[in-house]
Every structure is written in structure tokens, then in C-alpha cells.
């Protein structure tokens, strides 16, 4: 009698726990091995978040199954327990609809590769770097330092500036009385210099020509493709290089002027 009780209430639960732990670690190793293989072939930008999510889900499934098996070994009616838990789950689900929406939206963001930690994105009117991507919230830090926390269910339209190359467009104002041939020759030299000395460019800098006539200046336009988020430093480098080139060739960079007529 005592042997039966010992086997049923002590040894069986221990075996169930050991088997559950082994199953969990075996599945985890298989998933991690698949992750390392995908990383080897370059498919790993979003993989780690998805892998952690899958491992956590499997862990909770194994814990639930092992718990039910242990209770069954102790003589508990697990069918009735599962049925009662189902009713409780429905009530809890109704009470936590927003949280469930956040989790589903977070899972969708991760699976669909909408953005990842480190990406520069814009949601609504707020733009910044993703510093945290969870199943419930997304945290974005703006360039000026403020951090905004957005519930995943409220992430509707996202602009991701980190997935594709950036188009760099720089407009240069030139005085109307400048020699056009000289201006264009200087700008072509600037484009060639920038193309050779700017490592983050993905295309040569191109001079498109006169873009428009402003009140005080002719406006030339330069364009180039660069790595994501490098358009801002490129713009600063272009302006610096052009200022030095214009100073060297005595070309005027215009500024707003007011003409006053003296009425007699």
C-alpha cells in the first residue's frame, strides 16, 4: 500500500517534472540552433525578439501541462479544473481587453518586421529612436531626449527611416549676379569631392541644376543616396564644403535684403 502511495504521489510528480524540464530545454536548444543557423545566413535582425517570445510561450505551455499532470497524479479532477479555469479565463479576458490587444499588436509588430530596437521611426507626429519594444508598449526617444511610451494597440501608421537608404536633397542659394558657368563648375567639383570622400554615400552626388528662383537668389539642387539616417550629417558636410569652395572662388552666398526707396 505504501509503495503504491509513494509511487503515485511522490515518484510520479518528480518524474513528470524531470520530463517537463528535459522537454523544455530540448525544444529550447532546437530553437536556438535554428536561430544560430539563420544568423549565419544573415536573417537575424528581428529574429532574437521572436525567438525569446516563442521560448517564453513554450515555457508557460510546459509549466501548465506539467502542473495538470502532477495534479492528475495526485488524484485531482483536472477536467473540472480546466473547465473552471476556462470560465475564469473568459472573465479575465473581458476585464483585460486592452492588455490583450497590446499583446496581439506587439506580436504583429514583431512578426511583420514593422520596426525593431534601434530603428528611427515616426508614429503620428513623434519621431525618434526605438529604445524598447515590448509585447505591451513601445518606447521612443526623440533627438532632443524626451521619451514617449506608446501602447502597441495605438500603433496604427508607422514611418520607418531605418530600413531603406535615405535620399539626400540639398538646396544651395547663389546670388543672381554670379557667373553661372563658374558656379556650376564649382558645384560639380564639390559633388566630385563629396562623392570620393564621403564613406556613407551609396551613390554619387549629382548636380541637378537650378531648382527655382527665390526673391534674393537662384537655388541649385544637389542630390545623393546615403545610408539610413545619414542625410542630416551629409547635409551639414555639403554646406560646409560649399562654403569653403565659394569663399575660395569669391562666390557670394546671398542673404535677405530690403530695398528702401526714398520718396521725395
TORTORFI-780578 format. One record per residue (C-alpha): residue number from 0; x negated, y negated, z; residue in three letters. Coordinates in steps of 0.25 Angstrom, whole numbers, plus 5000, padded with zeros to 4 digits. Each point is the difference from the previous one (the first is absolute). Layout:
<pts>
+-----+------+------+------+--------+
| num |   px |   py |   pz | residu |
+-----+------+------+------+--------+
| NUM |    X |    Y |    Z |    ala |
...
+-----+------+------+------+--------+
</pts>
This chain:
<pts>
+-----+------+------+------+--------+
| num |   px |   py |   pz | residu |
+-----+------+------+------+--------+
|   0 | 5000 | 5000 | 5000 |    unk |
|   1 | 4989 | 4990 | 5004 |    unk |
|   2 | 4992 | 5004 | 4987 |    unk |
|   3 | 5013 | 4996 | 4992 |    unk |
|   4 | 5001 | 4987 | 5007 |    unk |
|   5 | 4986 | 4997 | 4999 |    unk |
|   6 | 5000 | 5003 | 4985 |    unk |
|   7 | 5012 | 4992 | 4997 |    unk |
|   8 | 4998 | 4988 | 5009 |    unk |
|   9 | 4985 | 4998 | 5000 |    unk |
|  10 | 4993 | 5007 | 4989 |    unk |
|  11 | 5010 | 4997 | 4989 |    unk |
|  12 | 5000 | 4985 | 5002 |    unk |
|  13 | 4985 | 5000 | 5001 |    unk |
|  14 | 4999 | 5008 | 4987 |    unk |
|  15 | 5010 | 4990 | 4994 |    unk |
|  16 | 4992 | 4988 | 5004 |    unk |
|  17 | 4987 | 5006 | 4995 |    unk |
|  18 | 5006 | 5004 | 4986 |    unk |
|  19 | 5006 | 4986 | 4999 |    unk |
|  20 | 4987 | 4993 | 5003 |    unk |
|  21 | 4993 | 5009 | 4990 |    unk |
|  22 | 5010 | 4998 | 4989 |    unk |
|  23 | 4999 | 4984 | 5002 |    unk |
|  24 | 4985 | 5000 | 4999 |    unk |
|  25 | 5001 | 5009 | 4988 |    unk |
|  26 | 5009 | 4991 | 4993 |    unk |
|  27 | 4993 | 4988 | 5004 |    unk |
|  28 | 4987 | 5006 | 4995 |    unk |
|  29 | 5006 | 5003 | 4986 |    unk |
|  30 | 5006 | 4986 | 4999 |    unk |
|  31 | 4987 | 4994 | 5004 |    unk |
|  32 | 4992 | 5009 | 4990 |    unk |
|  33 | 5010 | 4995 | 4989 |    unk |
|  34 | 4998 | 4986 | 5004 |    unk |
|  35 | 4985 | 5001 | 4999 |    unk |
|  36 | 5001 | 5006 | 4986 |    unk |
|  37 | 5009 | 4989 | 4996 |    unk |
|  38 | 4990 | 4990 | 5006 |    unk |
|  39 | 4989 | 5007 | 4992 |    unk |
|  40 | 5007 | 4997 | 4987 |    unk |
|  41 | 5003 | 4985 | 5004 |    unk |
|  42 | 5015 | 5002 | 5004 |    unk |
|  43 | 4999 | 4995 | 5014 |    unk |
|  44 | 5004 | 4985 | 5001 |    unk |
|  45 | 5014 | 5003 | 5006 |    unk |
|  46 | 4997 | 5015 | 5004 |    unk |
|  47 | 4996 | 4998 | 5014 |    unk |
|  48 | 5012 | 4994 | 5005 |    unk |
|  49 | 5009 | 5010 | 4993 |    unk |
|  50 | 4991 | 5012 | 5006 |    unk |
|  51 | 5002 | 4994 | 5014 |    unk |
|  52 | 5015 | 4999 | 4998 |    unk |
|  53 | 5001 | 5014 | 4995 |    unk |
|  54 | 4991 | 5006 | 5011 |    unk |
|  55 | 5009 | 4993 | 5011 |    unk |
|  56 | 5013 | 5005 | 4994 |    unk |
|  57 | 4994 | 5014 | 5000 |    unk |
|  58 | 4995 | 4999 | 5014 |    unk |
|  59 | 5014 | 4996 | 5005 |    unk |
|  60 | 5007 | 5011 | 4992 |    unk |
|  61 | 4990 | 5010 | 5006 |    unk |
|  62 | 5003 | 4995 | 5014 |    unk |
|  63 | 5015 | 5001 | 4998 |    unk |
|  64 | 5000 | 5014 | 4995 |    unk |
|  65 | 4990 | 5005 | 5010 |    unk |
|  66 | 5008 | 4993 | 5011 |    unk |
|  67 | 5013 | 5007 | 4995 |    unk |
|  68 | 4993 | 5014 | 4999 |    unk |
|  69 | 4995 | 4998 | 5014 |    unk |
|  70 | 5014 | 4997 | 5006 |    unk |
|  71 | 5005 | 5012 | 4992 |    unk |
|  72 | 4990 | 5009 | 5006 |    unk |
|  73 | 5005 | 4995 | 5014 |    unk |
|  74 | 5014 | 5003 | 4997 |    unk |
|  75 | 5005 | 4986 | 4996 |    unk |
|  76 | 5011 | 5000 | 4990 |    unk |
|  77 | 4993 | 4992 | 4989 |    unk |
|  78 | 5011 | 5000 | 4991 |    unk |
|  79 | 5009 | 4992 | 5009 |    unk |
|  80 | 4988 | 4991 | 5004 |    unk |
|  81 | 4998 | 4997 | 4985 |    unk |
|  82 | 5015 | 4997 | 4998 |    unk |
|  83 | 5000 | 4990 | 5012 |    unk |
|  84 | 4987 | 4994 | 4995 |    unk |
|  85 | 5007 | 4998 | 4987 |    unk |
|  86 | 5011 | 4992 | 5006 |    unk |
|  87 | 4990 | 4992 | 5008 |    unk |
|  88 | 4992 | 4997 | 4988 |    unk |
|  89 | 5012 | 4995 | 4992 |    unk |
|  90 | 5003 | 4990 | 5012 |    unk |
|  91 | 4985 | 4996 | 5001 |    unk |
|  92 | 5000 | 4998 | 4985 |    unk |
|  93 | 5012 | 4990 | 5000 |    unk |
|  94 | 4993 | 4993 | 5011 |    unk |
|  95 | 4987 | 4998 | 4993 |    unk |
|  96 | 5004 | 4998 | 4986 |    unk |
|  97 | 4990 | 4988 | 4998 |    unk |
|  98 | 4988 | 5008 | 5005 |    unk |
|  99 | 5004 | 5012 | 4991 |    unk |
| 100 | 5001 | 4990 | 4988 |    unk |
| 101 | 4986 | 4995 | 5004 |    unk |
| 102 | 4994 | 5014 | 5000 |    unk |
| 103 | 5006 | 5003 | 4987 |    unk |
| 104 | 4996 | 4987 | 4993 |    unk |
| 105 | 4986 | 5002 | 5006 |    unk |
| 106 | 4999 | 5014 | 4994 |    unk |
| 107 | 5005 | 4995 | 4987 |    unk |
| 108 | 4989 | 4989 | 5000 |    unk |
| 109 | 4989 | 5010 | 5003 |    unk |
| 110 | 5005 | 5010 | 4990 |    unk |
| 111 | 5002 | 4990 | 4989 |    unk |
| 112 | 4987 | 4993 | 5002 |    unk |
| 113 | 5006 | 4986 | 5001 |    unk |
| 114 | 4988 | 4995 | 5009 |    unk |
| 115 | 4990 | 5005 | 5010 |    unk |
| 116 | 4992 | 4994 | 5011 |    unk |
| 117 | 4990 | 4990 | 4994 |    unk |
| 118 | 5009 | 4996 | 4988 |    unk |
| 119 | 5003 | 4986 | 4998 |    unk |
| 120 | 5015 | 4999 | 4998 |    unk |
| 121 | 5012 | 4990 | 5000 |    unk |
| 122 | 5013 | 5003 | 5007 |    unk |
| 123 | 5011 | 4989 | 4998 |    unk |
| 124 | 4992 | 4987 | 5002 |    unk |
| 125 | 4989 | 5006 | 5009 |    unk |
| 126 | 4987 | 5005 | 4994 |    unk |
| 127 | 4988 | 5006 | 5007 |    unk |
| 128 | 4992 | 5013 | 5002 |    unk |
| 129 | 5007 | 5013 | 5005 |    unk |
| 130 | 4993 | 5002 | 5014 |    unk |
| 131 | 5010 | 5011 | 5005 |    unk |
| 132 | 5009 | 5010 | 4992 |    unk |
| 133 | 5009 | 5008 | 5009 |    unk |
| 134 | 5012 | 5008 | 4999 |    unk |
| 135 | 5008 | 4989 | 5006 |    unk |
| 136 | 4993 | 4987 | 4998 |    unk |
| 137 | 4991 | 4993 | 4990 |    unk |
| 138 | 4990 | 4989 | 5005 |    unk |
| 139 | 4994 | 4990 | 4991 |    unk |
| 140 | 4989 | 4990 | 5004 |    unk |
| 141 | 5001 | 4987 | 4992 |    unk |
| 142 | 4987 | 4993 | 4995 |    unk |
| 143 | 5002 | 4990 | 5011 |    unk |
| 144 | 5000 | 5010 | 5011 |    unk |
| 145 | 5015 | 5002 | 5004 |    unk |
| 146 | 5005 | 5014 | 5000 |    unk |
| 147 | 5014 | 5003 | 4996 |    unk |
| 148 | 5007 | 5013 | 5003 |    unk |
| 149 | 5011 | 5005 | 4991 |    unk |
| 150 | 5009 | 5012 | 5002 |    unk |
| 151 | 4999 | 5010 | 4989 |    unk |
| 152 | 5015 | 5000 | 4997 |    unk |
| 153 | 4998 | 4985 | 4996 |    unk |
| 154 | 4989 | 5002 | 4990 |    unk |
| 155 | 5008 | 4998 | 4987 |    unk |
| 156 | 4991 | 4993 | 4990 |    unk |
| 157 | 4985 | 5001 | 5001 |    unk |
| 158 | 4989 | 4994 | 4992 |    unk |
| 159 | 4987 | 5007 | 5001 |    unk |
| 160 | 4988 | 4992 | 4996 |    unk |
| 161 | 4990 | 5012 | 5002 |    unk |
| 162 | 5004 | 5010 | 4990 |    unk |
| 163 | 4996 | 4993 | 4987 |    unk |
| 164 | 4990 | 4991 | 4995 |    unk |
| 165 | 5002 | 4985 | 5002 |    unk |
| 166 | 5002 | 4990 | 4989 |    unk |
| 167 | 4991 | 4988 | 5003 |    unk |
| 168 | 5005 | 4987 | 4994 |    unk |
| 169 | 4992 | 4987 | 5002 |    unk |
| 170 | 5004 | 4987 | 4994 |    unk |
| 171 | 4989 | 4989 | 4998 |    unk |
| 172 | 5004 | 4986 | 4998 |    unk |
| 173 | 4991 | 4992 | 4991 |    unk |
| 174 | 5000 | 4985 | 4997 |    unk |
| 175 | 5007 | 4995 | 4987 |    unk |
| 176 | 4988 | 4993 | 4995 |    unk |
| 177 | 4991 | 5012 | 5001 |    unk |
| 178 | 4993 | 5006 | 4988 |    unk |
| 179 | 5009 | 5012 | 4997 |    unk |
| 180 | 4989 | 5008 | 4993 |    unk |
| 181 | 4990 | 4997 | 5012 |    unk |
| 182 | 5011 | 5004 | 5010 |    unk |
| 183 | 5003 | 5013 | 4993 |    unk |
| 184 | 4986 | 5004 | 4999 |    unk |
| 185 | 4997 | 4998 | 5015 |    unk |
| 186 | 5012 | 5008 | 5003 |    unk |
| 187 | 4996 | 5011 | 4991 |    unk |
| 188 | 4986 | 5000 | 5007 |    unk |
| 189 | 5008 | 5000 | 5014 |    unk |
| 190 | 5008 | 5012 | 4995 |    unk |
| 191 | 4988 | 5008 | 4996 |    unk |
| 192 | 4992 | 4997 | 5013 |    unk |
| 193 | 5012 | 5004 | 5008 |    unk |
| 194 | 5002 | 5013 | 4992 |    unk |
| 195 | 4986 | 5004 | 5002 |    unk |
| 196 | 4999 | 4996 | 5015 |    unk |
| 197 | 5013 | 5004 | 5006 |    unk |
| 198 | 5000 | 5015 | 5004 |    unk |
| 199 | 5015 | 5001 | 5004 |    unk |
| 200 | 5005 | 4996 | 4986 |    unk |
| 201 | 5006 | 5011 | 4991 |    unk |
| 202 | 5000 | 4992 | 4987 |    unk |
| 203 | 4992 | 4988 | 4995 |    unk |
| 204 | 5004 | 4986 | 5003 |    unk |
| 205 | 5008 | 4994 | 4988 |    unk |
| 206 | 5002 | 4985 | 4996 |    unk |
| 207 | 5014 | 4999 | 4994 |    unk |
| 208 | 4999 | 4986 | 4997 |    unk |
| 209 | 5008 | 4987 | 5003 |    unk |
| 210 | 5012 | 5005 | 5008 |    unk |
| 211 | 5007 | 4986 | 5002 |    unk |
| 212 | 4999 | 4985 | 5001 |    unk |
| 213 | 5002 | 4994 | 5013 |    unk |
| 214 | 5001 | 4986 | 5004 |    unk |
| 215 | 4985 | 4998 | 5002 |    unk |
| 216 | 4994 | 5012 | 4994 |    unk |
| 217 | 4999 | 5011 | 4990 |    unk |
| 218 | 5001 | 5013 | 5006 |    unk |
| 219 | 4992 | 5012 | 4995 |    unk |
| 220 | 5004 | 5014 | 5005 |    unk |
| 221 | 4990 | 5012 | 5003 |    unk |
| 222 | 5005 | 5014 | 5003 |    unk |
| 223 | 4994 | 5013 | 5004 |    unk |
| 224 | 5004 | 5013 | 5007 |    unk |
| 225 | 4993 | 5004 | 5013 |    unk |
| 226 | 5002 | 5010 | 5011 |    unk |
| 227 | 5012 | 4999 | 5009 |    unk |
| 228 | 5000 | 4988 | 5009 |    unk |
| 229 | 4987 | 4994 | 4995 |    unk |
| 230 | 5008 | 4989 | 4992 |    unk |
| 231 | 4998 | 4990 | 5011 |    unk |
| 232 | 4985 | 5001 | 5002 |    unk |
| 233 | 4999 | 5000 | 4984 |    unk |
| 234 | 5008 | 4987 | 5000 |    unk |
| 235 | 4990 | 4994 | 5010 |    unk |
| 236 | 4988 | 5005 | 4992 |    unk |
| 237 | 5005 | 4994 | 4987 |    unk |
| 238 | 5003 | 4986 | 5006 |    unk |
| 239 | 4986 | 5000 | 5006 |    unk |
| 240 | 4993 | 5004 | 4987 |    unk |
| 241 | 5008 | 4991 | 4991 |    unk |
| 242 | 4997 | 4988 | 5010 |    unk |
| 243 | 4985 | 5003 | 4999 |    unk |
| 244 | 5001 | 5001 | 4985 |    unk |
| 245 | 5008 | 4988 | 4998 |    unk |
| 246 | 4990 | 4992 | 5009 |    unk |
| 247 | 4988 | 5005 | 4992 |    unk |
| 248 | 5007 | 4996 | 4986 |    unk |
| 249 | 5005 | 4987 | 5005 |    unk |
| 250 | 5015 | 5004 | 4998 |    unk |
| 251 | 5011 | 4993 | 5008 |    unk |
| 252 | 5010 | 5008 | 5009 |    unk |
| 253 | 5011 | 4990 | 5000 |    unk |
| 254 | 5008 | 4996 | 5012 |    unk |
| 255 | 5014 | 4993 | 5001 |    unk |
| 256 | 4999 | 4985 | 4997 |    unk |
| 257 | 5010 | 4989 | 5001 |    unk |
| 258 | 5000 | 4989 | 4989 |    unk |
| 259 | 5005 | 4986 | 5005 |    unk |
| 260 | 5004 | 4990 | 4991 |    unk |
| 261 | 5000 | 4985 | 5004 |    unk |
| 262 | 5012 | 4993 | 4996 |    unk |
| 263 | 4999 | 4985 | 4997 |    unk |
+-----+------+------+------+--------+
</pts>
